[in-house]
Amino acid sequence: MEKGTKRRIMRNESFYLVLAICGFMYGLIMHNYSNLEYKGYPRAQACYGECYEQYVAENGTVVEQLQAKAAEAASDPFSSIRGLWAGCAACHGQNGQGMGAFPRLAGQSADDIISKLTTYKNRGEVGNMSSTMWAQAGQLSENDIETLGKFIQETMNE
């Protein structure tokens, strides 16, 4: 056989090998992920007829669910900062108990928290971790700072 013919055959074999591997991976992914569950029921495309009627009876329509969430958020004075608190909790603990080098927030007054966050926002020094807090506090609005202070004081008693 000629050298060029061997290369062509090897190239074709490589192409079919890659194609077979891709086909196998596609089949594996489709088999494993074809019917993932989300919120306790199969894919939305599979829920119709009686399934959908049962879902609506149990959970309400999408509009009703959104209205319920909006009403719940309106009754929570701290709903605007719950997402922000998740970032704080990563270092200070979910209940503000402090973790490692990160100080305890629980038991501090709203005025103390507001004062410290405002100082951090203005790149002032409060303690050893001041430089860590500059970027965090710099992203907060004055309203966020006040609400965080009230949230810590009212929900994290010692």
N, C-alpha and C positions, 0 to 999 in steps of 0.2 A: 504494500500500500504506500501511497505517496504521503509525504509529510503533511501537506495541506489537507488531505482527506482525513487523516488521523485527528488533526486539530478540530476539524468540523464535526466529526463524530463525538469527540470529547466535549466540545462546546454544546452540542445537542443533548448529550447525556447529562451534563451539568444543568442545563436549562430544565430538563424534565425532573431532575432531582430537586432543584429549588422549587419548582412548581408543585411537586408532590408534598414537600415539607410545608409550603404555604397552605395547600389544600387541607393537610392534616391539622394544622394549627387553627385554620378557620373552622373546621368541623368541631374541633375540641372546644373552641370558644363558644360557638353557637350551641353546642350541647349543654355546656355548663351554665351559660348565661341566658338561655332562651326563656326561662320562666322565673326570674328572680322575684322574690316577694317584696312588696313595698307597702308598709302600713297594714300588713296582715292579709292582703288579698292579692291574687295573681296580677300580672301586668294589666294596666288600664285597658288595653286593647281587648283583653279576654273577658272583661266584665261588662256584660250587656244583658238586656232582658231582665230576668228574675234576679240575677246577681246584682245588677245596677240598682234595681228597686230596693233590694235588701240593704245595699250600701247606703242609699239615700235615707231609708227608714232609720238606720242606725246612726248615721253621721250627719245627715242633712245634705243639702246641695252645696256646691262649692261656694256660692254666694252666701249661704247661711253660715258656713264655716268661717268665711272671712269676716262676716259681721260679728260673729261670736268672738273671734280673736281681737277685733277692733274694740269691742265692748270691754273685754278683759284688760286690754292694754290701757284703755281710758280710766279704768278703776284703779290702776296701779300707778301711784305717783312717781315710781322709779322706773317705769318701762323704758324711758328714753335712754337710760344709762346701763341697763342690764347687759347689753353687749359690751360696753366699755368695761364693766366690772369683771367680765371674763378675762380680759387682759390683765387687770390688776391682780386677780386671784391667782394667775399663773405664778406670781412671785410671792404674794402676801398671803396666799391660802384662801380657800373658798369662803371661810368664815372670818377672814382677816386676822387669823391667829399668828401670822408671821411664819416664815420658813427660812431656815439657815441665816444668811446674812441680811435677809429682807425683814424689816421690822414689823411688829404687830400693829395693826390698825384698829382692831376691836377695842372698844372702851375709850377711844379718843373722841373728843367733842367735834362737832361740825366746824366750829371756828378754827380749831387746831388743824384739821384736814384742809380746810379752805386756805388758811394762811400758808401751810407748807406747799400745797399744790401751786398756789400763786407765786411763791418764791421760786419753786422749781421752774415754772413757766417762764419766769424772768431770768433764768440761769443763775439763781442765787444758791448759796451753800446752806444746807440744813444738816447734813450728816455725811457719813462715809460714802453713801450711795447716791449722792446728789447728781453726779454726771450721768448715772443710769436713768434717773428720773427726768432729766431735762427734755429728752426727746418724747417721753411719754406725756408729760404735762404740757409740752409745747403744742400738742395736737388738740388739747381740750379748750372748749369755749368757756367763758365765765359762767354761763348757765350750767354746763357740764360739771364744772368744779363745785359749784354750790350744791347741785343735786347729789354728787358723789359724797360730799361732806355730810349732808343730811342722811343719805342712805347708810353710811357707815355708822353714824351716831344712833340712828333709829333701829337698825337691824342687827348690829353686832355688839351686843352688850357683853361685858366680861363674864 
